[in-house]
């Protein structure tokens, strides 16, 4: 149930992160934004567990997942921007 909950929170976090951080280098598709939000939720969960913010088996909340999704969107924007300039 923990992984399912992280996916649901990640879905919502991806949509919120996209509204917070719009841009040219950001993913434009809804599905890609959702996937990056889910990845952000997993990043926030495991990073929070590694730093001791969450107990083992405890997932990130909505705010942590949004922050994780924004971090993933920033990294994606830097990578996508770099690839577009070289072509």
PDB file with one MODEL, atoms N, CA, C and O in Angstrom:
MODEL        1
ATOM      1  N   UNK A   1       0.824  -1.196   0.000  1.00  0.00           N
ATOM      2  CA  UNK A   1       0.000   0.000   0.000  1.00  0.00           C
ATOM      3  C   UNK A   1       0.865   1.255   0.000  1.00  0.00           C
ATOM      4  O   UNK A   1       0.438   2.291  -0.509  1.00  0.00           O
ATOM      5  N   UNK A   2       2.061   1.184   0.556  1.00  0.00           N
ATOM      6  CA  UNK A   2       2.932   2.340   0.622  1.00  0.00           C
ATOM      7  C   UNK A   2       3.343   2.825  -0.770  1.00  0.00           C
ATOM      8  O   UNK A   2       3.367   4.029  -1.029  1.00  0.00           O
ATOM      9  N   UNK A   3       3.664   1.890  -1.658  1.00  0.00           N
ATOM     10  CA  UNK A   3       4.074   2.273  -3.006  1.00  0.00           C
ATOM     11  C   UNK A   3       2.886   2.864  -3.760  1.00  0.00           C
ATOM     12  O   UNK A   3       3.042   3.841  -4.493  1.00  0.00           O
ATOM     13  N   UNK A   4       1.713   2.288  -3.588  1.00  0.00           N
ATOM     14  CA  UNK A   4       0.515   2.822  -4.240  1.00  0.00           C
ATOM     15  C   UNK A   4       0.222   4.236  -3.751  1.00  0.00           C
ATOM     16  O   UNK A   4      -0.134   5.106  -4.546  1.00  0.00           O
ATOM     17  N   UNK A   5       0.365   4.468  -2.475  1.00  0.00           N
ATOM     18  CA  UNK A   5       0.126   5.791  -1.914  1.00  0.00           C
ATOM     19  C   UNK A   5       1.155   6.795  -2.455  1.00  0.00           C
ATOM     20  O   UNK A   5       0.804   7.938  -2.747  1.00  0.00           O
ATOM     21  N   UNK A   6       2.408   6.381  -2.589  1.00  0.00           N
ATOM     22  CA  UNK A   6       3.446   7.244  -3.146  1.00  0.00           C
ATOM     23  C   UNK A   6       3.130   7.602  -4.589  1.00  0.00           C
ATOM     24  O   UNK A   6       3.360   8.738  -5.002  1.00  0.00           O
ATOM     25  N   UNK A   7       2.607   6.656  -5.367  1.00  0.00           N
ATOM     26  CA  UNK A   7       2.241   6.919  -6.756  1.00  0.00           C
ATOM     27  C   UNK A   7       1.088   7.925  -6.832  1.00  0.00           C
ATOM     28  O   UNK A   7       1.110   8.829  -7.666  1.00  0.00           O
ATOM     29  N   UNK A   8       0.098   7.771  -5.976  1.00  0.00           N
ATOM     30  CA  UNK A   8      -1.042   8.697  -5.975  1.00  0.00           C
ATOM     31  C   UNK A   8      -0.590  10.094  -5.579  1.00  0.00           C
ATOM     32  O   UNK A   8      -0.948  11.072  -6.235  1.00  0.00           O
ATOM     33  N   UNK A   9       0.194  10.195  -4.514  1.00  0.00           N
ATOM     34  CA  UNK A   9       0.719  11.488  -4.079  1.00  0.00           C
ATOM     35  C   UNK A   9       1.610  12.081  -5.166  1.00  0.00           C
ATOM     36  O   UNK A   9       1.571  13.288  -5.404  1.00  0.00           O
ATOM     37  N   UNK A  10       2.411  11.247  -5.827  1.00  0.00           N
ATOM     38  CA  UNK A  10       3.284  11.708  -6.897  1.00  0.00           C
ATOM     39  C   UNK A  10       2.512  12.254  -8.077  1.00  0.00           C
ATOM     40  O   UNK A  10       2.923  13.235  -8.696  1.00  0.00           O
ATOM     41  N   UNK A  11       1.402  11.628  -8.389  1.00  0.00           N
ATOM     42  CA  UNK A  11       0.537  12.116  -9.466  1.00  0.00           C
ATOM     43  C   UNK A  11       0.067  13.539  -9.175  1.00  0.00           C
ATOM     44  O   UNK A  11       0.169  14.424 -10.025  1.00  0.00           O
ATOM     45  N   UNK A  12      -0.440  13.743  -7.986  1.00  0.00           N
ATOM     46  CA  UNK A  12      -0.922  15.066  -7.589  1.00  0.00           C
ATOM     47  C   UNK A  12       0.245  16.051  -7.510  1.00  0.00           C
ATOM     48  O   UNK A  12       0.122  17.200  -7.935  1.00  0.00           O
ATOM     49  N   UNK A  13       1.374  15.600  -6.965  1.00  0.00           N
ATOM     50  CA  UNK A  13       2.545  16.473  -6.822  1.00  0.00           C
ATOM     51  C   UNK A  13       3.092  16.895  -8.180  1.00  0.00           C
ATOM     52  O   UNK A  13       3.532  18.034  -8.334  1.00  0.00           O
ATOM     53  N   UNK A  14       3.074  16.013  -9.158  1.00  0.00           N
ATOM     54  CA  UNK A  14       3.538  16.360 -10.497  1.00  0.00           C
ATOM     55  C   UNK A  14       2.697  17.446 -11.131  1.00  0.00           C
ATOM     56  O   UNK A  14       3.228  18.351 -11.775  1.00  0.00           O
ATOM     57  N   UNK A  15       1.405  17.364 -10.956  1.00  0.00           N
ATOM     58  CA  UNK A  15       0.509  18.374 -11.504  1.00  0.00           C
ATOM     59  C   UNK A  15       0.727  19.719 -10.798  1.00  0.00           C
ATOM     60  O   UNK A  15       0.775  20.765 -11.445  1.00  0.00           O
ATOM     61  N   UNK A  16       0.856  19.682  -9.474  1.00  0.00           N
ATOM     62  CA  UNK A  16       1.091  20.917  -8.716  1.00  0.00           C
ATOM     63  C   UNK A  16       2.439  21.525  -9.075  1.00  0.00           C
ATOM     64  O   UNK A  16       2.545  22.739  -9.251  1.00  0.00           O
ATOM     65  N   UNK A  17       3.475  20.687  -9.184  1.00  0.00           N
ATOM     66  CA  UNK A  17       4.810  21.184  -9.526  1.00  0.00           C
ATOM     67  C   UNK A  17       4.829  21.818 -10.903  1.00  0.00           C
ATOM     68  O   UNK A  17       5.530  22.806 -11.121  1.00  0.00           O
ATOM     69  N   UNK A  18       4.078  21.271 -11.825  1.00  0.00           N
ATOM     70  CA  UNK A  18       4.012  21.842 -13.178  1.00  0.00           C
ATOM     71  C   UNK A  18       3.362  23.219 -13.144  1.00  0.00           C
ATOM     72  O   UNK A  18       3.789  24.112 -13.877  1.00  0.00           O
ATOM     73  N   UNK A  19       2.344  23.413 -12.316  1.00  0.00           N
ATOM     74  CA  UNK A  19       1.712  24.723 -12.198  1.00  0.00           C
ATOM     75  C   UNK A  19       2.626  25.722 -11.493  1.00  0.00           C
ATOM     76  O   UNK A  19       2.612  26.911 -11.814  1.00  0.00           O
ATOM     77  N   UNK A  20       3.426  25.241 -10.529  1.00  0.00           N
ATOM     78  CA  UNK A  20       4.351  26.112  -9.809  1.00  0.00           C
ATOM     79  C   UNK A  20       5.519  26.514 -10.697  1.00  0.00           C
ATOM     80  O   UNK A  20       5.982  27.653 -10.631  1.00  0.00           O
ATOM     81  N   UNK A  21       5.998  25.596 -11.523  1.00  0.00           N
ATOM     82  CA  UNK A  21       7.209  25.808 -12.292  1.00  0.00           C
ATOM     83  C   UNK A  21       6.994  25.604 -13.783  1.00  0.00           C
ATOM     84  O   UNK A  21       7.533  24.651 -14.346  1.00  0.00           O
ATOM     85  N   UNK A  22       6.230  26.458 -14.442  1.00  0.00           N
ATOM     86  CA  UNK A  22       6.093  26.304 -15.893  1.00  0.00           C
ATOM     87  C   UNK A  22       7.350  26.812 -16.588  1.00  0.00           C
ATOM     88  O   UNK A  22       8.082  27.635 -16.038  1.00  0.00           O
ATOM     89  N   UNK A  23       7.596  26.323 -17.791  1.00  0.00           N
ATOM     90  CA  UNK A  23       8.764  26.778 -18.530  1.00  0.00           C
ATOM     91  C   UNK A  23       8.869  26.104 -19.880  1.00  0.00           C
ATOM     92  O   UNK A  23       8.135  25.164 -20.184  1.00  0.00           O
ATOM     93  N   UNK A  24       9.798  26.602 -20.687  1.00  0.00           N
ATOM     94  CA  UNK A  24       9.982  26.059 -22.028  1.00  0.00           C
ATOM     95  C   UNK A  24      10.646  24.695 -22.013  1.00  0.00           C
ATOM     96  O   UNK A  24      10.318  23.840 -22.836  1.00  0.00           O
ATOM     97  N   UNK A  25      11.580  24.475 -21.085  1.00  0.00           N
ATOM     98  CA  UNK A  25      12.316  23.216 -21.046  1.00  0.00           C
ATOM     99  C   UNK A  25      11.603  22.140 -20.247  1.00  0.00           C
ATOM    100  O   UNK A  25      12.110  21.025 -20.129  1.00  0.00           O
ATOM    101  N   UNK A  26      10.459  22.445 -19.706  1.00  0.00           N
ATOM    102  CA  UNK A  26       9.724  21.486 -18.893  1.00  0.00           C
ATOM    103  C   UNK A  26       8.900  20.585 -19.797  1.00  0.00           C
ATOM    104  O   UNK A  26       8.570  20.967 -20.920  1.00  0.00           O
ATOM    105  N   UNK A  27       8.566  19.394 -19.321  1.00  0.00           N
ATOM    106  CA  UNK A  27       7.762  18.489 -20.146  1.00  0.00           C
ATOM    107  C   UNK A  27       6.386  19.083 -20.405  1.00  0.00           C
ATOM    108  O   UNK A  27       5.754  19.637 -19.505  1.00  0.00           O
ATOM    109  N   UNK A  28       5.935  18.962 -21.635  1.00  0.00           N
ATOM    110  CA  UNK A  28       4.653  19.572 -21.989  1.00  0.00           C
ATOM    111  C   UNK A  28       3.496  18.586 -21.897  1.00  0.00           C
ATOM    112  O   UNK A  28       2.340  19.003 -21.814  1.00  0.00           O
ATOM    113  N   UNK A  29       3.776  17.314 -21.910  1.00  0.00           N
ATOM    114  CA  UNK A  29       2.716  16.327 -21.860  1.00  0.00           C
ATOM    115  C   UNK A  29       2.269  16.020 -20.451  1.00  0.00           C
ATOM    116  O   UNK A  29       3.065  16.029 -19.511  1.00  0.00           O
ATOM    117  N   UNK A  30       0.998  15.750 -20.318  1.00  0.00           N
ATOM    118  CA  UNK A  30       0.422  15.454 -19.006  1.00  0.00           C
ATOM    119  C   UNK A  30       0.989  14.170 -18.430  1.00  0.00           C
ATOM    120  O   UNK A  30       1.263  14.092 -17.232  1.00  0.00           O
ATOM    121  N   UNK A  31       1.170  13.157 -19.277  1.00  0.00           N
ATOM    122  CA  UNK A  31       1.664  11.861 -18.805  1.00  0.00           C
ATOM    123  C   UNK A  31       3.108  11.974 -18.340  1.00  0.00           C
ATOM    124  O   UNK A  31       3.464  11.419 -17.301  1.00  0.00           O
ATOM    125  N   UNK A  32       3.954  12.688 -19.098  1.00  0.00           N
ATOM    126  CA  UNK A  32       5.348  12.852 -18.700  1.00  0.00           C
ATOM    127  C   UNK A  32       5.465  13.668 -17.416  1.00  0.00           C
ATOM    128  O   UNK A  32       6.300  13.361 -16.566  1.00  0.00           O
ATOM    129  N   UNK A  33       4.652  14.687 -17.266  1.00  0.00           N
ATOM    130  CA  UNK A  33       4.636  15.473 -16.034  1.00  0.00           C
ATOM    131  C   UNK A  33       4.229  14.605 -14.852  1.00  0.00           C
ATOM    132  O   UNK A  33       4.805  14.711 -13.770  1.00  0.00           O
ATOM    133  N   UNK A  34       3.241  13.751 -15.060  1.00  0.00           N
ATOM    134  CA  UNK A  34       2.794  12.850 -14.001  1.00  0.00           C
ATOM    135  C   UNK A  34       3.886  11.861 -13.625  1.00  0.00           C
ATOM    136  O   UNK A  34       4.108  11.601 -12.443  1.00  0.00           O
ATOM    137  N   UNK A  35       4.562  11.312 -14.614  1.00  0.00           N
ATOM    138  CA  UNK A  35       5.648  10.360 -14.336  1.00  0.00           C
ATOM    139  C   UNK A  35       6.769  11.036 -13.567  1.00  0.00           C
ATOM    140  O   UNK A  35       7.305  10.460 -12.621  1.00  0.00           O
ATOM    141  N   UNK A  36       7.131  12.252 -13.963  1.00  0.00           N
ATOM    142  CA  UNK A  36       8.169  12.973 -13.237  1.00  0.00           C
ATOM    143  C   UNK A  36       7.719  13.311 -11.816  1.00  0.00           C
ATOM    144  O   UNK A  36       8.542  13.337 -10.901  1.00  0.00           O
ATOM    145  N   UNK A  37       6.446  13.565 -11.622  1.00  0.00           N
ATOM    146  CA  UNK A  37       5.920  13.792 -10.275  1.00  0.00           C
ATOM    147  C   UNK A  37       5.999  12.542  -9.416  1.00  0.00           C
ATOM    148  O   UNK A  37       6.323  12.617  -8.231  1.00  0.00           O
ATOM    149  N   UNK A  38       5.706  11.400 -10.006  1.00  0.00           N
ATOM    150  CA  UNK A  38       5.815  10.133  -9.274  1.00  0.00           C
ATOM    151  C   UNK A  38       7.263   9.859  -8.917  1.00  0.00           C
ATOM    152  O   UNK A  38       7.560   9.422  -7.805  1.00  0.00           O
ATOM    153  N   UNK A  39       8.178  10.115  -9.867  1.00  0.00           N
ATOM    154  CA  UNK A  39       9.601   9.948  -9.578  1.00  0.00           C
ATOM    155  C   UNK A  39      10.019  10.905  -8.463  1.00  0.00           C
ATOM    156  O   UNK A  39      10.795  10.536  -7.581  1.00  0.00           O
ATOM    157  N   UNK A  40       9.504  12.132  -8.503  1.00  0.00           N
ATOM    158  CA  UNK A  40       9.791  13.102  -7.444  1.00  0.00           C
ATOM    159  C   UNK A  40       9.296  12.642  -6.084  1.00  0.00           C
ATOM    160  O   UNK A  40       9.963  12.862  -5.073  1.00  0.00           O
ATOM    161  N   UNK A  41       8.144  12.011  -6.051  1.00  0.00           N
ATOM    162  CA  UNK A  41       7.620  11.491  -4.784  1.00  0.00           C
ATOM    163  C   UNK A  41       8.508  10.373  -4.249  1.00  0.00           C
ATOM    164  O   UNK A  41       8.764  10.300  -3.047  1.00  0.00           O
ATOM    165  N   UNK A  42       8.980   9.499  -5.145  1.00  0.00           N
ATOM    166  CA  UNK A  42       9.898   8.446  -4.709  1.00  0.00           C
ATOM    167  C   UNK A  42      11.223   9.039  -4.234  1.00  0.00           C
ATOM    168  O   UNK A  42      11.792   8.579  -3.244  1.00  0.00           O
ATOM    169  N   UNK A  43      11.713  10.056  -4.938  1.00  0.00           N
ATOM    170  CA  UNK A  43      12.952  10.717  -4.521  1.00  0.00           C
ATOM    171  C   UNK A  43      12.776  11.338  -3.139  1.00  0.00           C
ATOM    172  O   UNK A  43      13.639  11.183  -2.275  1.00  0.00           O
ATOM    173  N   UNK A  44      11.666  12.037  -2.928  1.00  0.00           N
ATOM    174  CA  UNK A  44      11.404  12.660  -1.632  1.00  0.00           C
ATOM    175  C   UNK A  44      11.261  11.614  -0.531  1.00  0.00           C
ATOM    176  O   UNK A  44      11.722  11.828   0.590  1.00  0.00           O
ATOM    177  N   UNK A  45      10.632  10.495  -0.837  1.00  0.00           N
ATOM    178  CA  UNK A  45      10.456   9.444   0.156  1.00  0.00           C
ATOM    179  C   UNK A  45      11.793   8.849   0.568  1.00  0.00           C
ATOM    180  O   UNK A  45      12.093   8.754   1.758  1.00  0.00           O
ATOM    181  N   UNK A  46      12.594   8.450  -0.409  1.00  0.00           N
ATOM    182  CA  UNK A  46      13.860   7.788  -0.075  1.00  0.00           C
ATOM    183  C   UNK A  46      14.898   8.761   0.452  1.00  0.00           C
ATOM    184  O   UNK A  46      15.705   8.391   1.305  1.00  0.00           O
ATOM    185  N   UNK A  47      14.901   9.991  -0.031  1.00  0.00           N
ATOM    186  CA  UNK A  47      15.812  10.992   0.508  1.00  0.00           C
ATOM    187  C   UNK A  47      15.427  11.336   1.943  1.00  0.00           C
ATOM    188  O   UNK A  47      16.293  11.474   2.806  1.00  0.00           O
ATOM    189  N   UNK A  48      14.134  11.475   2.193  1.00  0.00           N
ATOM    190  CA  UNK A  48      13.664  11.747   3.548  1.00  0.00           C
ATOM    191  C   UNK A  48      13.973  10.609   4.511  1.00  0.00           C
ATOM    192  O   UNK A  48      14.301  10.855   5.672  1.00  0.00           O
ATOM    193  N   UNK A  49      13.872   9.370   4.045  1.00  0.00           N
ATOM    194  CA  UNK A  49      14.227   8.231   4.890  1.00  0.00           C
ATOM    195  C   UNK A  49      15.723   8.194   5.155  1.00  0.00           C
ATOM    196  O   UNK A  49      16.147   7.863   6.262  1.00  0.00           O
ATOM    197  N   UNK A  50      16.533   8.533   4.149  1.00  0.00           N
ATOM    198  CA  UNK A  50      17.983   8.529   4.320  1.00  0.00           C
ATOM    199  C   UNK A  50      18.434   9.627   5.282  1.00  0.00           C
ATOM    200  O   UNK A  50      19.398   9.445   6.026  1.00  0.00           O
ATOM    201  N   UNK A  51      17.742  10.760   5.270  1.00  0.00           N
ATOM    202  CA  UNK A  51      18.105  11.865   6.160  1.00  0.00           C
ATOM    203  C   UNK A  51      17.466  11.745   7.537  1.00  0.00           C
ATOM    204  O   UNK A  51      17.768  12.534   8.432  1.00  0.00           O
ATOM    205  N   UNK A  52      16.594  10.771   7.713  1.00  0.00           N
ATOM    206  CA  UNK A  52      15.963  10.555   9.006  1.00  0.00           C
ATOM    207  C   UNK A  52      14.698  11.365   9.223  1.00  0.00           C
ATOM    208  O   UNK A  52      14.190  11.419  10.343  1.00  0.00           O
ATOM    209  N   UNK A  53      14.178  11.996   8.177  1.00  0.00           N
ATOM    210  CA  UNK A  53      12.947  12.761   8.312  1.00  0.00           C
ATOM    211  C   UNK A  53      11.730  11.859   8.388  1.00  0.00           C
ATOM    212  O   UNK A  53      10.743  12.190   9.045  1.00  0.00           O
ATOM    213  N   UNK A  54      11.803  10.709   7.708  1.00  0.00           N
ATOM    214  CA  UNK A  54      10.716   9.738   7.704  1.00  0.00           C
ATOM    215  C   UNK A  54      11.234   8.423   8.238  1.00  0.00           C
ATOM    216  O   UNK A  54      12.407   8.090   8.070  1.00  0.00           O
ATOM    217  N   UNK A  55      10.361   7.681   8.878  1.00  0.00           N
ATOM    218  CA  UNK A  55      10.714   6.347   9.344  1.00  0.00           C
ATOM    219  C   UNK A  55      10.698   5.375   8.174  1.00  0.00           C
ATOM    220  O   UNK A  55      10.063   5.645   7.154  1.00  0.00           O
ATOM    221  N   UNK A  56      11.394   4.241   8.308  1.00  0.00           N
ATOM    222  CA  UNK A  56      11.332   3.240   7.230  1.00  0.00           C
ATOM    223  C   UNK A  56       9.889   2.806   6.999  1.00  0.00           C
ATOM    224  O   UNK A  56       9.161   2.509   7.946  1.00  0.00           O
ATOM    225  N   UNK A  57       9.491   2.772   5.752  1.00  0.00           N
ATOM    226  CA  UNK A  57       8.128   2.403   5.404  1.00  0.00           C
ATOM    227  C   UNK A  57       7.171   3.576   5.359  1.00  0.00           C
ATOM    228  O   UNK A  57       6.032   3.432   4.916  1.00  0.00           O
ATOM    229  N   UNK A  58       7.622   4.744   5.814  1.00  0.00           N
ATOM    230  CA  UNK A  58       6.780   5.931   5.794  1.00  0.00           C
ATOM    231  C   UNK A  58       7.084   6.739   4.540  1.00  0.00           C
ATOM    232  O   UNK A  58       8.250   6.971   4.219  1.00  0.00           O
ATOM    233  N   UNK A  59       6.066   7.161   3.844  1.00  0.00           N
ATOM    234  CA  UNK A  59       6.253   7.903   2.603  1.00  0.00           C
ATOM    235  C   UNK A  59       6.243   9.398   2.828  1.00  0.00           C
ATOM    236  O   UNK A  59       5.847   9.886   3.886  1.00  0.00           O
ATOM    237  N   UNK A  60       6.685  10.108   1.817  1.00  0.00           N
ATOM    238  CA  UNK A  60       6.675  11.568   1.875  1.00  0.00           C
ATOM    239  C   UNK A  60       5.240  12.065   1.778  1.00  0.00           C
ATOM    240  O   UNK A  60       4.391  11.451   1.131  1.00  0.00           O
ATOM    241  N   UNK A  61       4.995  13.168   2.422  1.00  0.00           N
ATOM    242  CA  UNK A  61       3.690  13.799   2.327  1.00  0.00           C
ATOM    243  C   UNK A  61       3.588  14.594   1.039  1.00  0.00           C
ATOM    244  O   UNK A  61       4.487  14.563   0.199  1.00  0.00           O
ATOM    245  N   UNK A  62       2.499  15.293   0.899  1.00  0.00           N
ATOM    246  CA  UNK A  62       2.251  16.039  -0.327  1.00  0.00           C
ATOM    247  C   UNK A  62       3.288  17.142  -0.529  1.00  0.00           C
ATOM    248  O   UNK A  62       3.779  17.331  -1.642  1.00  0.00           O
ATOM    249  N   UNK A  63       3.623  17.862   0.522  1.00  0.00           N
ATOM    250  CA  UNK A  63       4.595  18.947   0.389  1.00  0.00           C
ATOM    251  C   UNK A  63       5.965  18.405   0.025  1.00  0.00           C
ATOM    252  O   UNK A  63       6.637  18.957  -0.846  1.00  0.00           O
ATOM    253  N   UNK A  64       6.386  17.337   0.678  1.00  0.00           N
ATOM    254  CA  UNK A  64       7.669  16.716   0.337  1.00  0.00           C
ATOM    255  C   UNK A  64       7.686  16.192  -1.085  1.00  0.00           C
ATOM    256  O   UNK A  64       8.698  16.303  -1.776  1.00  0.00           O
ATOM    257  N   UNK A  65       6.578  15.623  -1.528  1.00  0.00           N
ATOM    258  CA  UNK A  65       6.500  15.104  -2.888  1.00  0.00           C
ATOM    259  C   UNK A  65       6.523  16.235  -3.915  1.00  0.00           C
ATOM    260  O   UNK A  65       7.111  16.087  -4.987  1.00  0.00           O
ATOM    261  N   UNK A  66       5.889  17.362  -3.595  1.00  0.00           N
ATOM    262  CA  UNK A  66       5.923  18.502  -4.509  1.00  0.00           C
ATOM    263  C   UNK A  66       7.353  19.033  -4.612  1.00  0.00           C
ATOM    264  O   UNK A  66       7.818  19.353  -5.706  1.00  0.00           O
ATOM    265  N   UNK A  67       8.047  19.129  -3.486  1.00  0.00           N
ATOM    266  CA  UNK A  67       9.442  19.574  -3.509  1.00  0.00           C
ATOM    267  C   UNK A  67      10.296  18.594  -4.315  1.00  0.00           C
ATOM    268  O   UNK A  67      11.134  19.014  -5.113  1.00  0.00           O
ATOM    269  N   UNK A  68      10.088  17.305  -4.112  1.00  0.00           N
ATOM    270  CA  UNK A  68      10.818  16.302  -4.893  1.00  0.00           C
ATOM    271  C   UNK A  68      10.508  16.408  -6.374  1.00  0.00           C
ATOM    272  O   UNK A  68      11.407  16.269  -7.204  1.00  0.00           O
ATOM    273  N   UNK A  69       9.254  16.651  -6.719  1.00  0.00           N
ATOM    274  CA  UNK A  69       8.869  16.786  -8.124  1.00  0.00           C
ATOM    275  C   UNK A  69       9.470  18.042  -8.740  1.00  0.00           C
ATOM    276  O   UNK A  69       9.858  18.031  -9.908  1.00  0.00           O
ATOM    277  N   UNK A  70       9.552  19.121  -7.974  1.00  0.00           N
ATOM    278  CA  UNK A  70      10.177  20.346  -8.482  1.00  0.00           C
ATOM    279  C   UNK A  70      11.661  20.103  -8.731  1.00  0.00           C
ATOM    280  O   UNK A  70      12.206  20.577  -9.728  1.00  0.00           O
ATOM    281  N   UNK A  71      12.319  19.371  -7.838  1.00  0.00           N
ATOM    282  CA  UNK A  71      13.735  19.039  -8.036  1.00  0.00           C
ATOM    283  C   UNK A  71      13.913  18.212  -9.298  1.00  0.00           C
ATOM    284  O   UNK A  71      14.818  18.470 -10.091  1.00  0.00           O
ATOM    285  N   UNK A  72      13.057  17.223  -9.486  1.00  0.00           N
ATOM    286  CA  UNK A  72      13.147  16.382 -10.691  1.00  0.00           C
ATOM    287  C   UNK A  72      12.861  17.214 -11.943  1.00  0.00           C
ATOM    288  O   UNK A  72      13.515  17.024 -12.968  1.00  0.00           O
ATOM    289  N   UNK A  73      11.893  18.131 -11.876  1.00  0.00           N
ATOM    290  CA  UNK A  73      11.600  18.996 -13.018  1.00  0.00           C
ATOM    291  C   UNK A  73      12.767  19.934 -13.327  1.00  0.00           C
ATOM    292  O   UNK A  73      13.046  20.205 -14.495  1.00  0.00           O
ATOM    293  N   UNK A  74      13.451  20.432 -12.298  1.00  0.00           N
ATOM    294  CA  UNK A  74      14.633  21.259 -12.524  1.00  0.00           C
ATOM    295  C   UNK A  74      15.728  20.479 -13.237  1.00  0.00           C
ATOM    296  O   UNK A  74      16.328  20.966 -14.195  1.00  0.00           O
ATOM    297  N   UNK A  75      15.983  19.263 -12.762  1.00  0.00           N
ATOM    298  CA  UNK A  75      17.007  18.423 -13.388  1.00  0.00           C
ATOM    299  C   UNK A  75      16.607  18.093 -14.822  1.00  0.00           C
ATOM    300  O   UNK A  75      17.440  18.141 -15.727  1.00  0.00           O
ATOM    301  N   UNK A  76      15.342  17.759 -15.030  1.00  0.00           N
ATOM    302  CA  UNK A  76      14.859  17.457 -16.375  1.00  0.00           C
ATOM    303  C   UNK A  76      15.015  18.672 -17.290  1.00  0.00           C
ATOM    304  O   UNK A  76      15.431  18.539 -18.441  1.00  0.00           O
ATOM    305  N   UNK A  77      14.680  19.855 -16.774  1.00  0.00           N
ATOM    306  CA  UNK A  77      14.804  21.074 -17.565  1.00  0.00           C
ATOM    307  C   UNK A  77      16.250  21.365 -17.942  1.00  0.00           C
ATOM    308  O   UNK A  77      16.519  21.825 -19.052  1.00  0.00           O
ATOM    309  N   UNK A  78      17.180  21.105 -17.038  1.00  0.00           N
ATOM    310  CA  UNK A  78      18.591  21.326 -17.363  1.00  0.00           C
ATOM    311  C   UNK A  78      19.070  20.333 -18.410  1.00  0.00           C
ATOM    312  O   UNK A  78      19.805  20.706 -19.324  1.00  0.00           O
ATOM    313  N   UNK A  79      18.665  19.082 -18.289  1.00  0.00           N
ATOM    314  CA  UNK A  79      19.082  18.060 -19.253  1.00  0.00           C
ATOM    315  C   UNK A  79      18.434  18.309 -20.612  1.00  0.00           C
ATOM    316  O   UNK A  79      19.103  18.237 -21.642  1.00  0.00           O
ATOM    317  N   UNK A  80      17.145  18.599 -20.617  1.00  0.00           N
ATOM    318  CA  UNK A  80      16.444  18.837 -21.889  1.00  0.00           C
ATOM    319  C   UNK A  80      16.953  20.106 -22.557  1.00  0.00           C
ATOM    320  O   UNK A  80      17.072  20.153 -23.781  1.00  0.00           O
ATOM    321  N   UNK A  81      17.254  21.131 -21.773  1.00  0.00           N
ATOM    322  CA  UNK A  81      17.780  22.366 -22.338  1.00  0.00           C
ATOM    323  C   UNK A  81      19.152  22.178 -22.941  1.00  0.00           C
ATOM    324  O   UNK A  81      19.466  22.771 -23.973  1.00  0.00           O
ATOM    325  N   UNK A  82      19.975  21.357 -22.309  1.00  0.00           N
ATOM    326  CA  UNK A  82      21.319  21.094 -22.808  1.00  0.00           C
ATOM    327  C   UNK A  82      21.252  20.290 -24.109  1.00  0.00           C
ATOM    328  O   UNK A  82      22.032  20.542 -25.027  1.00  0.00           O
ATOM    329  N   UNK A  83      20.339  19.333 -24.198  1.00  0.00           N
ATOM    330  CA  UNK A  83      20.224  18.516 -25.396  1.00  0.00           C
ATOM    331  C   UNK A  83      19.673  19.324 -26.561  1.00  0.00           C
ATOM    332  O   UNK A  83      20.068  19.084 -27.702  1.00  0.00           O
ATOM    333  N   UNK A  84      18.796  20.253 -26.322  1.00  0.00           N
ATOM    334  CA  UNK A  84      18.229  21.068 -27.397  1.00  0.00           C
ATOM    335  C   UNK A  84      19.257  22.033 -27.977  1.00  0.00           C
ATOM    336  O   UNK A  84      19.217  22.337 -29.169  1.00  0.00           O
ATOM    337  N   UNK A  85      20.183  22.519 -27.139  1.00  0.00           N
ATOM    338  CA  UNK A  85      21.189  23.451 -27.631  1.00  0.00           C
ATOM    339  C   UNK A  85      22.233  22.776 -28.491  1.00  0.00           C
ATOM    340  O   UNK A  85      22.805  23.419 -29.370  1.00  0.00           O
ATOM    341  N   UNK A  86      22.503  21.488 -28.265  1.00  0.00           N
ATOM    342  CA  UNK A  86      23.544  20.814 -29.007  1.00  0.00           C
ATOM    343  C   UNK A  86      23.081  20.343 -30.372  1.00  0.00           C
ATOM    344  O   UNK A  86      23.911  20.046 -31.230  1.00  0.00           O
ATOM    345  N   UNK A  87      21.783  20.268 -30.595  1.00  0.00           N
ATOM    346  CA  UNK A  87      21.270  19.763 -31.868  1.00  0.00           C
ATOM    347  C   UNK A  87      21.227  20.859 -32.898  1.00  0.00           C
ATOM    348  O   UNK A  87      20.822  20.621 -34.036  1.00  0.00           O
TER     349      UNK A  87
ENDMDL
END
